[in-house]
Amino acid sequence: MMRYFEGKIGLFMKRIKLLRLLLLSIGIVIIIYPQIRIFYNDLQLNIRYKFYKENQSQKVNAKKKQFFEAYNQTLQYESQPLQDPFSEGISNSIGVEDNEVIGYLEIPDIAEKLPIYVSTSERQLRKGVGVISQTSFPIGGKSTHSALAGHRGYAFWRIFRNVNDLQIGMSMYIHIAGETHQYQIYEKEVINPAQSEKLKIVKGKDLVTLVTCHPLGSNAQRLLIKTERVAMQKEDQQQEQKKDTLQTEEKVEKRTHKNFFLKKFVPSYKIVNRIFLFGGMFFLSILLFLTIRIFVEKKRE
């Protein structure tokens, strides 16, 4: 009788150990998955930025700048019927493809470098920031005010996640049409979604405002990070020149030795989602299968 109970207790303890192993494996997958996704998304942003820089040409940049400046000029003489970009995603109607990256927003103090799109549709805001309809393109110039919208609540993305940490006096950079413009933060403000007049052009000023949801995880208010263009310091100009030189050298090298792997075989985030989903299900299925098999074998013994 004692042997019977000892056998039962031993079998029960083995089941507990197997259950612990299964739960531990599930826990590890749950903990690691977000970090891998964040790492992958950061990698994708970096690769897109490199591709954007590599595909720049003076002729195309000159045409883009001319188009952007002409559009901005019209806004100075027309009323601006501004709309909140987060209430309903707005696609552009100015003849530029929604999925075209027109420039990059760089914010060194929170380590972000984000693509700028010409619309604030949901699809584009999942990948970067968008120019709010009826605001200026961020090409610079007097009497311009560009409003760049970005979500900061997307899972596994760092986009604008730490934008609230920015302080007055910090700088950000706009890379567009082959040029780099420096803007300095002069004010932070929380407003209601209907207060679109905050994004209107101020005569004689060269402004860029970052717009995002506030507080984090809520759509109730809007956080504005207001910046004004300043002259780039000599150190910043030298760094940009060094970057351009290095990128030109890399471009020449890559034309000789094309890196097809990064360009052709880096999967989209949807494919990665499916890989992780099915991979995780497969992993858990194997664990469950092994657990059941060990349990059956022990029971036979």
C-alpha positions in Angstrom: 0.0 0.0 0.0 2.8 2.4 0.9 4.5 1.7 -2.4 1.3 2.5 -4.2 1.0 5.9 -2.5 4.7 6.6 -3.0 4.3 5.8 -6.7 1.3 8.1 -7.0 3.1 10.9 -5.2 6.2 10.5 -7.4 4.0 10.6 -10.5 2.2 13.7 -9.2 5.6 15.4 -8.5 6.7 14.6 -12.0 3.6 16.1 -13.5 4.2 19.2 -11.4 7.7 19.5 -12.7 6.5 19.1 -16.3 3.8 21.7 -15.7 6.4 24.1 -14.3 8.6 23.5 -17.4 5.7 24.2 -19.7 4.7 27.4 -17.8 8.3 28.6 -17.7 8.7 28.1 -21.5 5.4 30.0 -22.1 6.7 32.8 -19.8 10.0 33.1 -21.6 8.2 33.3 -25.0 5.9 36.0 -23.7 8.8 38.0 -22.2 11.2 37.7 -25.2 8.6 38.3 -28.0 8.1 42.1 -27.4 11.8 42.7 -27.2 12.5 40.8 -30.5 9.7 42.8 -32.2 11.0 46.1 -30.9 14.5 45.2 -32.1 13.2 44.2 -35.5 11.1 47.3 -35.9 14.2 49.5 -35.0 16.2 47.5 -37.6 13.5 48.2 -40.2 13.6 51.9 -39.6 17.4 52.0 -39.8 17.3 50.1 -43.1 14.6 52.3 -44.6 16.7 55.4 -43.6 19.8 54.0 -45.4 17.8 53.2 -48.5 16.3 56.7 -48.4 19.7 58.4 -48.2 21.2 56.1 -50.9 18.4 57.0 -53.4 18.8 60.7 -53.1 19.7 62.7 -56.3 20.3 66.4 -56.7 17.9 66.6 -59.7 15.0 64.8 -57.9 15.7 66.9 -54.7 15.6 70.1 -56.6 12.2 69.2 -58.2 10.8 68.2 -54.8 12.0 71.4 -53.2 10.4 73.5 -55.9 7.1 71.6 -55.5 7.1 71.8 -51.7 7.9 75.6 -51.8 5.1 76.2 -54.3 2.6 74.4 -52.2 3.7 76.2 -49.0 3.4 79.5 -50.8 -0.3 78.8 -51.6 -1.0 78.2 -47.9 0.1 81.7 -47.0 -2.8 83.1 -49.1 -5.5 80.5 -48.4 -7.4 79.7 -45.3 -6.3 76.6 -43.5 -9.3 74.3 -42.7 -7.2 72.1 -40.3 -8.5 68.8 -39.1 -7.4 66.6 -36.2 -5.3 63.8 -37.6 -6.1 61.3 -34.9 -9.9 61.5 -35.1 -9.8 60.1 -38.6 -6.8 59.3 -40.7 -6.4 61.8 -43.5 -4.9 61.0 -46.8 -3.3 63.7 -48.9 -4.8 65.2 -52.0 -1.8 67.0 -53.4 -0.4 64.6 -56.0 2.2 62.9 -53.8 2.0 59.1 -53.1 0.9 58.4 -49.5 3.6 55.8 -49.1 6.4 58.1 -50.4 9.0 59.1 -47.7 9.6 62.8 -48.3 12.2 63.2 -45.5 13.3 62.2 -42.1 12.7 63.6 -38.6 15.7 63.2 -36.3 15.4 63.8 -32.5 18.8 63.0 -30.9 17.7 63.4 -27.3 15.3 60.5 -27.5 17.3 58.6 -30.1 14.6 58.6 -32.8 14.9 59.0 -36.6 11.5 58.7 -38.3 10.3 58.8 -41.9 8.1 61.7 -42.9 5.0 60.8 -45.0 2.6 63.2 -46.7 -0.5 61.8 -45.0 -1.7 60.9 -41.5 -3.5 57.7 -42.5 -3.4 54.9 -40.1 -1.1 52.9 -42.4 1.5 55.6 -42.5 1.4 56.5 -38.8 2.3 52.9 -38.1 5.6 53.4 -39.8 6.5 57.0 -39.0 5.1 60.6 -38.9 2.8 62.4 -41.3 2.4 66.0 -42.4 -1.0 67.1 -41.2 -3.3 68.2 -44.1 -3.3 72.0 -44.8 0.0 72.6 -43.0 3.3 73.4 -44.6 5.8 70.9 -45.9 8.8 70.9 -43.5 11.1 72.5 -46.1 11.8 75.6 -44.2 11.2 79.3 -45.1 9.4 82.3 -43.5 5.7 82.1 -42.9 5.6 78.3 -42.8 4.3 76.0 -40.1 4.6 72.3 -40.6 2.7 70.0 -38.2 4.0 66.4 -38.0 1.7 63.9 -36.4 2.7 60.6 -34.8 1.1 58.0 -32.6 2.9 57.0 -29.4 0.8 54.1 -28.3 1.6 51.4 -30.9 2.7 48.1 -29.4 6.4 47.2 -30.2 7.2 50.6 -31.7 9.2 53.4 -30.1 7.6 56.1 -32.3 7.2 59.3 -30.1 7.0 57.0 -27.1 9.4 59.3 -25.1 8.5 62.5 -26.8 7.2 63.9 -23.5 10.8 63.8 -22.2 11.8 66.5 -24.6 12.6 69.8 -22.9 12.7 73.5 -24.0 16.0 74.3 -25.7 16.5 70.8 -27.1 17.0 70.5 -30.9 15.7 68.3 -33.6 16.6 68.0 -37.3 14.6 67.7 -40.5 16.3 66.0 -43.4 14.4 66.8 -46.6 15.2 67.3 -50.3 19.0 67.0 -49.7 19.0 69.6 -46.9 19.1 69.5 -43.2 17.3 72.1 -41.0 17.7 72.5 -37.3 14.8 73.4 -35.1 14.8 74.2 -31.4 12.0 73.5 -28.9 10.5 76.7 -27.4 7.3 75.5 -25.9 5.3 72.4 -24.9 1.5 72.5 -24.7 -1.4 70.2 -24.1 -4.6 71.1 -26.0 -8.0 69.7 -26.9 -8.3 68.1 -30.4 -10.5 70.9 -31.6 -7.9 73.6 -31.0 -6.5 73.4 -34.5 -5.7 77.1 -34.6 -2.5 76.3 -32.7 -1.1 74.9 -35.9 -1.8 77.9 -38.2 1.0 79.8 -39.9 2.6 82.7 -38.0 3.7 85.4 -40.3 7.5 85.6 -40.7 8.1 82.5 -38.6 9.6 79.2 -39.6 7.9 76.6 -37.3 7.5 72.9 -37.0 5.2 71.4 -34.4 5.1 67.7 -33.3 1.6 66.5 -32.5 0.8 63.3 -30.6 -1.9 61.8 -28.4 -1.9 62.7 -24.7 -1.7 61.2 -22.2 0.1 58.0 -23.4 -2.5 55.4 -24.3 -5.3 57.9 -24.5 -6.8 59.9 -27.4 -8.4 62.6 -25.2 -5.9 65.4 -25.7 -3.0 66.4 -27.9 0.6 67.1 -26.9 2.3 69.8 -29.0 6.1 70.1 -29.1 6.6 73.6 -30.7 9.9 74.3 -32.4 11.4 77.2 -34.4 14.2 77.0 -36.9 17.6 78.1 -35.8 20.9 78.4 -37.7 22.9 75.2 -37.6 26.0 75.4 -35.6 29.4 74.8 -37.3 29.8 71.5 -35.4 26.5 70.2 -36.7 27.2 71.3 -40.2 30.6 69.5 -40.1 29.0 66.4 -38.8 26.4 66.5 -41.6 29.1 67.0 -44.2 31.0 64.0 -42.8 27.8 61.9 -42.9 27.2 62.9 -46.6 30.7 62.0 -47.5 30.5 58.6 -45.8 27.1 58.0 -47.4 28.5 58.9 -50.9 31.4 56.4 -50.4 29.0 53.7 -49.2 26.7 54.3 -52.1 29.6 53.9 -54.6 30.7 50.7 -52.8 27.2 49.3 -52.7 26.7 49.9 -56.4 29.8 47.8 -57.0 28.8 45.2 -54.4 25.0 45.2 -54.2 23.6 44.1 -50.9 20.7 42.1 -52.2 20.0 40.5 -48.9 18.9 43.6 -47.0 17.1 45.1 -50.0 15.3 42.1 -51.2 14.9 39.7 -48.3 14.1 41.8 -45.2 10.5 40.8 -44.6 7.6 43.2 -43.8 6.3 43.5 -40.3 3.2 41.5 -41.3 5.3 38.6 -42.3 7.3 38.9 -39.1 4.0 38.9 -37.2 3.0 35.6 -38.8 6.4 34.1 -38.4 6.3 34.8 -34.6 2.7 33.7 -34.3 3.0 30.4 -36.1 6.5 29.9 -34.7 5.2 30.4 -31.1 2.3 28.1 -31.7 4.6 25.5 -33.2 7.0 25.8 -30.2 4.2 25.5 -27.7 2.7 22.5 -29.6 6.0 20.7 -29.4 6.3 21.4 -25.7 2.7 20.2 -25.2 3.4 17.1 -27.3 6.5 16.2 -25.3 4.7 16.8 -22.1 1.9 14.4 -23.0 4.3 11.8 -24.4 6.4 11.8 -21.2 3.2 11.7 -19.1 1.9 8.6 -21.1 5.2 6.8 -20.9 5.4 7.4 -17.1 1.9 6.2 -16.7 2.6 2.9 -18.6 5.6 2.3 -16.3 
